[in-house]
Amino acid sequence: MRALDERADVMDPDPNLPREGINPGKWGGAPWDCLPPGCPVQVLGHNGTVTYCLSATGQLHAVERWDMHVIASLFAPQINYAYWAWPAFKKVGTNEDGEPIYRVDRVERDKAMICLVSEGKRRGLFDPNRRVRGRGGWMADQGAFIWNSGEWLWSVDERGELQAARPAEHGGYLYTRAPDITRPWETPIEREESPALSILEDLRSWQWERPYLDPVLFLGWMVSALMGGALDWRPIVFTTGGAGVGKSTLHRIVEAILGDSLIALVDTTAAGIYQHVKQDSLPVTVDELEAKRGSSRATAVIELARLAASGGKMARGGQNHDGTTFQARSSFMFSAILPPPMGQQDKTRMAVLNLKKLDKGHGREPVVRDTDGRMLLRQIMDGWQEFRTRILPDWRKTLHLAGFDARAIDTYGTLLAAAEMLVGPEVLEDLGLEVSNQEALAEIIRAATSAERAEQIEKWQDCLEHLLAAPIDAHRGGDRLTVGSVLQEFENGTSLDLSYARERLALAGLGLRKAGEPAIGPYLAVPAKHPALTKIFADTDFYEGGWWAALKQAPEDIVLRGLDQRYHTVKIQRTAKFCLLVDLGAWDRLMPVAKD
């Protein structure tokens, strides 16, 4: 029945005939006091000189310059309606009584334009970046999951039956029509019949660094990628490994499963991605996102993925000083042999999955059915409420017990919860993830991700580590001194006394106070300004005094501030400066104990 409805002919009678008893151009309020009755074009509002309209085919148009081509694009395939509503008549002859006969000859374009523009002003301001939703997964009122395939909006009702409606305004959002993509499976899918089981089994044939965890995370990404805009947090996955480990094959499998619901790219830019995505929430994969010296392409793409994870907005300038705003809600997957340089803000938003060399003759080419993506989508729609209310909160609690920070909980929790929703806890138990024992599971996850999380340090810690490793423009016994080595020798009491240590540190723009009040000590004194510190941090994120703001983000027992001014005032090269005090004793206690 749905297929027959899609093929139904559009009714668009001759413009010379009355419509519901109303002759051409004679409707109440003609030609522009209001919209004509039954208008197939919906006017949404305006913003400046732009009028936003939903065309007869359900697509969004931002119209600023009006001509006949625009009128035809808005009303087609019901173009006769425009001729009927704003007709210009032409005499074609006379009747038997000698009276002239007129027929509709063309559209009074200016009258149509004034009518539509006036309606836009009456409707008020419209912001497409806030109210328009394209293809992909979305969350509607009361937390329901909606899938916009382009031609239809799909949802599952309380009885578990699939419902379809044409894209339109729902719950304050405008869902637009576009070329159709993956449609959900018509009937519910039991877990025992889910293609996710065979997909997970195929993924395990790769040589993952963590074979009991990484295939689950990868499956979880494919599932969460279809959720798109319905998620509060969209995790990023980055697969790495040398040549021949199967990274590109993984991309091909994802493309085969997700089909036309996926935007699969290789050589691209951030601008190219958001021009493709627009208002959709479809997932994006980028293969071979390699580190290239002197190129900022990869960095910009990763920045876009970072914004998409939380749904942050990106603003860009346009022609005639008109700025444009873009809000991405897509899940991203990358792969590379050598990933490009990334900041901590990027690393905390992604799961890095390392692959090893495949054995010769190892495994088999996975078999992907063209129905797999549709069945996975139906499972998501049926399991969405359980995912939101039970599975995801349980994983968040587990990862909190494991000591994960908020960003890592968002990333790993979403991936693991999405995988469990499709394959069930028993399958994860068989892989070695003790889902039934939350404390044991937390310990497994903590151990599995310890190396990855060790790299994800906070900005203040990154700043202080850079400062301690910074070279000082001085030598001792032929060795180049660093800030950390001077402090180490002074604390050991081997060869540097307080006076000599202060002289060396002053060359780096730093001061030193010995142990004592007000905490453990000794204290490294860091001023807000100094030419030597400007040089040390010149090529870092902490340039031009940024080190001062970063260190103030540290715990107050490590970087002391807010004390009496006499503690903070330290002489550096005969100049008294107000400094932050780094308690080196408290810093040492924070550092993990190294084993010889």
Secondary structure as the mmCIF struct_conf table of DSSP 4:
data_model
#
loop_
_struct_conf.conf_type_id
_struct_conf.id
_struct_conf.beg_label_comp_id
_struct_conf.beg_label_asym_id
_struct_conf.beg_label_seq_id
_struct_conf.end_label_comp_id
_struct_conf.end_label_asym_id
_struct_conf.end_label_seq_id
HELX_RH_AL_P HELX_RH_AL_P1 ARG A 2 GLU A 6
TURN_TY1_P TURN_TY1_P1 ARG A 7 ARG A 7
HELX_LH_PP_P HELX_LH_PP_P1 ALA A 8 MET A 11
TURN_TY1_P TURN_TY1_P2 PRO A 15 ASN A 16
BEND BEND1 LEU A 17 LEU A 17
STRN STRN1 ARG A 19 ARG A 19
TURN_TY1_P TURN_TY1_P3 GLU A 20 GLY A 21
STRN STRN2 ILE A 22 ILE A 22
TURN_TY1_P TURN_TY1_P4 PRO A 24 GLY A 25
BEND BEND2 TRP A 27 TRP A 27
TURN_TY1_P TURN_TY1_P5 GLY A 28 ASP A 33
BEND BEND3 CYS A 34 CYS A 34
HELX_LH_PP_P HELX_LH_PP_P2 LEU A 35 PRO A 36
TURN_TY1_P TURN_TY1_P6 PRO A 37 GLY A 38
BEND BEND4 PRO A 40 VAL A 41
STRN STRN3 GLN A 42 ASN A 47
TURN_TY1_P TURN_TY1_P7 GLY A 48 THR A 49
STRN STRN4 VAL A 50 LEU A 54
TURN_TY1_P TURN_TY1_P8 ALA A 56 THR A 57
BEND BEND5 GLY A 58 GLY A 58
STRN STRN5 LEU A 60 VAL A 63
BEND BEND6 GLU A 64 ARG A 65
HELX_RH_AL_P HELX_RH_AL_P2 MET A 68 PHE A 75
TURN_TY1_P TURN_TY1_P9 ALA A 76 PRO A 77
HELX_RH_AL_P HELX_RH_AL_P3 ILE A 79 ALA A 85
BEND BEND7 TRP A 86 TRP A 86
STRN STRN6 PRO A 87 THR A 94
TURN_TY1_P TURN_TY1_P10 GLU A 96 ASP A 97
BEND BEND8 GLY A 98 GLY A 98
STRN STRN7 PRO A 100 VAL A 107
HELX_RH_AL_P HELX_RH_AL_P4 ARG A 109 ARG A 123
STRN STRN8 LEU A 125 LEU A 125
HELX_RH_AL_P HELX_RH_AL_P5 PRO A 128 ARG A 131
STRN STRN9 VAL A 132 ARG A 133
BEND BEND9 ARG A 135 ARG A 135
STRN STRN10 GLY A 136 MET A 139
HELX_RH_3T_P HELX_RH_3T_P1 ASP A 141 GLY A 143
STRN STRN11 PHE A 145 ASN A 148
BEND BEND10 GLY A 150 GLU A 151
STRN STRN12 LEU A 153 VAL A 156
TURN_TY1_P TURN_TY1_P11 GLU A 158 ARG A 159
BEND BEND11 GLY A 160 GLY A 160
STRN STRN13 LEU A 162 ALA A 165
BEND BEND12 PRO A 167 PRO A 167
STRN STRN14 GLU A 169 HIS A 170
TURN_TY1_P TURN_TY1_P12 GLY A 171 GLY A 172
STRN STRN15 TYR A 173 TYR A 175
HELX_LH_PP_P HELX_LH_PP_P3 THR A 176 ARG A 177
BEND BEND13 PRO A 179 PRO A 179
BEND BEND14 GLU A 186 THR A 187
HELX_RH_3T_P HELX_RH_3T_P2 ARG A 191 GLU A 193
HELX_RH_AL_P HELX_RH_AL_P6 PRO A 195 LEU A 203
TURN_TY1_P TURN_TY1_P13 ARG A 204 SER A 205
BEND BEND15 TRP A 206 TRP A 206
STRN STRN16 TRP A 208 TRP A 208
BEND BEND16 GLU A 209 ARG A 210
TURN_TY1_P TURN_TY1_P14 PRO A 211 LEU A 213
HELX_RH_AL_P HELX_RH_AL_P7 ASP A 214 MET A 227
HELX_RH_3T_P HELX_RH_3T_P3 GLY A 228 ALA A 230
BEND BEND17 LEU A 231 ASP A 232
STRN STRN17 ILE A 236 THR A 240
TURN_TY1_P TURN_TY1_P15 ALA A 243 GLY A 244
BEND BEND18 VAL A 245 GLY A 246
HELX_RH_AL_P HELX_RH_AL_P8 LYS A 247 LEU A 258
HELX_RH_3T_P HELX_RH_3T_P4 GLY A 259 SER A 261
STRN STRN18 ILE A 263 LEU A 265
BEND BEND19 VAL A 266 ASP A 267
HELX_RH_AL_P HELX_RH_AL_P9 ALA A 270 VAL A 277
TURN_TY1_P TURN_TY1_P16 LYS A 278 GLN A 279
STRN STRN19 VAL A 284 VAL A 286
BEND BEND20 ASP A 287 ASP A 287
TURN_TY1_P TURN_TY1_P17 ARG A 293 GLY A 294
HELX_RH_AL_P HELX_RH_AL_P10 ARG A 297 SER A 310
TURN_TY1_P TURN_TY1_P18 GLY A 311 GLY A 311
STRN STRN20 LYS A 313 ARG A 316
HELX_RH_3T_P HELX_RH_3T_P5 GLN A 319 HIS A 321
STRN STRN21 THR A 324 GLN A 327
STRN STRN22 PHE A 332 ALA A 336
BEND BEND21 ILE A 337 LEU A 338
HELX_LH_PP_P HELX_LH_PP_P4 PRO A 339 PRO A 341
HELX_RH_AL_P HELX_RH_AL_P11 GLN A 344 LYS A 347
TURN_TY1_P TURN_TY1_P19 THR A 348 ARG A 349
STRN STRN23 MET A 350 ASN A 354
STRN STRN24 LEU A 355 LEU A 355
HELX_LH_PP_P HELX_LH_PP_P5 LYS A 357 ASP A 359
TURN_TY1_P TURN_TY1_P20 LYS A 360 GLY A 361
BEND BEND22 GLY A 363 GLY A 363
HELX_LH_PP_P HELX_LH_PP_P6 GLU A 365 VAL A 367
TURN_TY1_P TURN_TY1_P21 ASP A 370 THR A 371
HELX_RH_AL_P HELX_RH_AL_P12 ASP A 372 GLU A 386
HELX_RH_PI_P HELX_RH_PI_P1 PHE A 387 ILE A 391
HELX_RH_AL_P HELX_RH_AL_P13 LEU A 392 LEU A 401
TURN_TY1_P TURN_TY1_P22 ALA A 402 GLY A 403
HELX_RH_AL_P HELX_RH_AL_P14 ALA A 406 VAL A 423
HELX_RH_AL_P HELX_RH_AL_P15 PRO A 425 LEU A 431
TURN_TY1_P TURN_TY1_P23 GLY A 432 GLY A 432
TURN_TY1_P TURN_TY1_P24 VAL A 435 SER A 436
HELX_RH_AL_P HELX_RH_AL_P16 GLN A 438 ALA A 448
TURN_TY1_P TURN_TY1_P25 THR A 449 THR A 449
HELX_RH_AL_P HELX_RH_AL_P17 SER A 450 ALA A 454
TURN_TY1_P TURN_TY1_P26 GLU A 455 GLU A 455
HELX_RH_AL_P HELX_RH_AL_P18 LYS A 459 ALA A 469
STRN STRN25 PRO A 471 ARG A 476
TURN_TY1_P TURN_TY1_P27 GLY A 477 GLY A 478
STRN STRN26 ASP A 479 THR A 482
HELX_RH_AL_P HELX_RH_AL_P19 VAL A 483 ASN A 492
TURN_TY1_P TURN_TY1_P28 GLY A 493 GLY A 493
BEND BEND23 THR A 494 SER A 495
HELX_RH_AL_P HELX_RH_AL_P20 LEU A 498 ALA A 506
TURN_TY1_P TURN_TY1_P29 LEU A 507 GLY A 509
STRN STRN27 GLY A 511 ARG A 513
BEND BEND24 ALA A 515 ALA A 515
TURN_TY1_P TURN_TY1_P30 GLU A 517 PRO A 518
BEND BEND25 ALA A 519 ILE A 520
STRN STRN28 TYR A 523 PRO A 527
BEND BEND26 ALA A 528 ALA A 528
HELX_RH_AL_P HELX_RH_AL_P21 PRO A 531 ILE A 536
TURN_TY1_P TURN_TY1_P31 PHE A 537 ASP A 539
BEND BEND27 THR A 540 THR A 540
TURN_TY1_P TURN_TY1_P32 ASP A 541 GLY A 545
HELX_RH_AL_P HELX_RH_AL_P22 GLY A 546 LEU A 551
TURN_TY1_P TURN_TY1_P33 LYS A 552 GLN A 553
BEND BEND28 ALA A 554 ALA A 554
TURN_TY1_P TURN_TY1_P34 GLU A 556 ILE A 558
STRN STRN29 VAL A 559 LEU A 560
BEND BEND29 GLY A 562 LEU A 563
HELX_RH_AL_P HELX_RH_AL_P23 GLN A 565 HIS A 568
STRN STRN30 THR A 569 ILE A 572
TURN_TY1_P TURN_TY1_P35 GLN A 573 ARG A 574
STRN STRN31 THR A 575 ASP A 583
HELX_RH_AL_P HELX_RH_AL_P24 LEU A 584 LEU A 590
BEND BEND30 MET A 591 MET A 591
HELX_LH_PP_P HELX_LH_PP_P7 PRO A 592 LYS A 595
#
